[in-house]
Amino acid sequence: MTTPTQLRALYLTAIAGMLFSGYMVGTHLLTSGCAFNEQCPYFFMVPACYVGFLLFTTLTVAAHGAVRGGTYAPRAYTLARACAAVGALFAGYYALYDLPALITQGVKAYPLGLPTCVLGFLCFLLALLLATPSYPRRG
């Protein structure tokens, strides 16, 4: 069973991811370049930050529905879990491309210490962990 605290933490994590990816989308729209002077990965000719923003927005709406409760809360919770899993796979795929530069140049190569795809992956991974039900131990 998922606790209300776990659901609220999922909701806050989703909001943080949506704000971060929204900043990156806004920067890309206004400057035609990626935020933080990083290489901009594309997914079918669409910047990856746009897809991340869409996933985080969907995750935020689903987490909000799960927190509110009611009839559709189980469906919203399932959607949040699925969205977090897809987001973790998506961002993790692009994070793999950033690892060689991270290993050779270290954290000094990135203004935030880590590539933005790695930060998105960590945020989706945290959301996935929070959206995974915790079962009581038998014993």
Buried (B, 14 or more C-beta within 10 A) or exposed (E): EBEEEBBBBBBBBBBBBBEBBBBBBEBBEEEEEBBBEBEBBEBEEEBBBBBBBBBBBBBBBBBBBBBEEEEEBEEBBEBBBBBBBBBBEBBBBBBEEBEEBBEEEEEEBBEEEBBBBBBBBBBBBBBBBBBBEEEEEEE
